[in-house]
Amino acid sequence: MITALALGLAIGAVLGLVGAGGSIIAVPALVYGVGMGTAEAIPTSLLVVGASSIAAVLPRLRGQVNIPMALAVGAAGIPAAWAGTAAGRLVDQDILMMAFAAIMVLAGIRMLGKTRETTGPCSPTDRPAWRSCLPRAIAVGLLVGFLTGLLGVGGGFLITPALTLFLGLGMAQAVGTSLLIIVINSAAGFSAHATGFAIDWPMVLAFAPPAILASLAAARLAHRLRDRHVRVTFATVIFAVATGVAATTLAGLAAA
């Protein structure tokens, strides 16, 4: 339980600071930190991260969340999450964890790169040109929703750069909008996994309250920190987690 409390604080802090990364840390934390199976860890992570994202988005609701964009991307992600869940049941758990490690490395590399703020048909500074904007929003939603169902990730580490680079949102609004999309995707992914799943409430209650409190505190501190420092810290953490996940999985495969 002490491990769960500490990991919950870490997950919430990452979510609150960068609007991303909670699920990508939560699943390995539940699997390797507290000994859950992957099938149990994925829906549990979605439940905890969804609740934490609600807390993290509240301080950003005024001017930092593009609600129409979040609804468009989130709606596209709902059926994709169900498809990803069906695909995940056909894939070996070790392969899923190695996929996690690979995606974490890609996410870390992306977070270290420079993020350009662009204008485009979805830019919040202009009236969105939905005829050209909507297909882009749907494509982003389908990709992120599928990964949510397949791997139990809320998708924020993909959504934030996608909202900035492909849809033209500024960084501050991309982070807030990402959190609302994570809430939608987490709910969809959890509903897809909920059939036949018994929630381990003691574990959820050990993870969720510290994650929610940490996400609230981190969201209020985020605007005081330099964006580059937050990105480097986040990338360092997920590189370390990816290395641990890959090493543990490969060791298990070698022993088998």
Secondary structure as the mmCIF struct_conf table of DSSP 4:
data_model
#
loop_
_struct_conf.conf_type_id
_struct_conf.id
_struct_conf.beg_label_comp_id
_struct_conf.beg_label_asym_id
_struct_conf.beg_label_seq_id
_struct_conf.end_label_comp_id
_struct_conf.end_label_asym_id
_struct_conf.end_label_seq_id
HELX_RH_AL_P HELX_RH_AL_P1 ILE A 2 VAL A 18
BEND BEND1 GLY A 19 GLY A 19
HELX_RH_AL_P HELX_RH_AL_P2 GLY A 22 PRO A 28
HELX_RH_PI_P HELX_RH_PI_P1 ALA A 29 GLY A 33
BEND BEND2 VAL A 34 VAL A 34
HELX_RH_AL_P HELX_RH_AL_P3 THR A 38 VAL A 57
HELX_RH_3T_P HELX_RH_3T_P1 LEU A 58 ARG A 60
TURN_TY1_P TURN_TY1_P1 LEU A 61 GLY A 63
BEND BEND3 GLN A 64 GLN A 64
HELX_RH_AL_P HELX_RH_AL_P4 ILE A 67 GLY A 88
TURN_TY1_P TURN_TY1_P2 ARG A 89 LEU A 90
BEND BEND4 VAL A 91 VAL A 91
HELX_RH_AL_P HELX_RH_AL_P5 GLN A 93 LEU A 112
BEND BEND5 GLY A 113 GLY A 113
TURN_TY1_P TURN_TY1_P3 PRO A 121 CYS A 122
TURN_TY1_P TURN_TY1_P4 PRO A 124 THR A 125
BEND BEND6 ASP A 126 ASP A 126
HELX_RH_AL_P HELX_RH_AL_P6 TRP A 130 LEU A 151
HELX_RH_AL_P HELX_RH_AL_P7 GLY A 156 LEU A 165
TURN_TY1_P TURN_TY1_P5 PHE A 166 LEU A 167
HELX_RH_AL_P HELX_RH_AL_P8 MET A 171 HIS A 193
TURN_TY1_P TURN_TY1_P6 THR A 195 GLY A 196
HELX_RH_AL_P HELX_RH_AL_P9 TRP A 201 ALA A 222
TURN_TY1_P TURN_TY1_P7 HIS A 223 ARG A 224
BEND BEND7 LEU A 225 LEU A 225
HELX_RH_AL_P HELX_RH_AL_P10 ASP A 227 ALA A 255
#
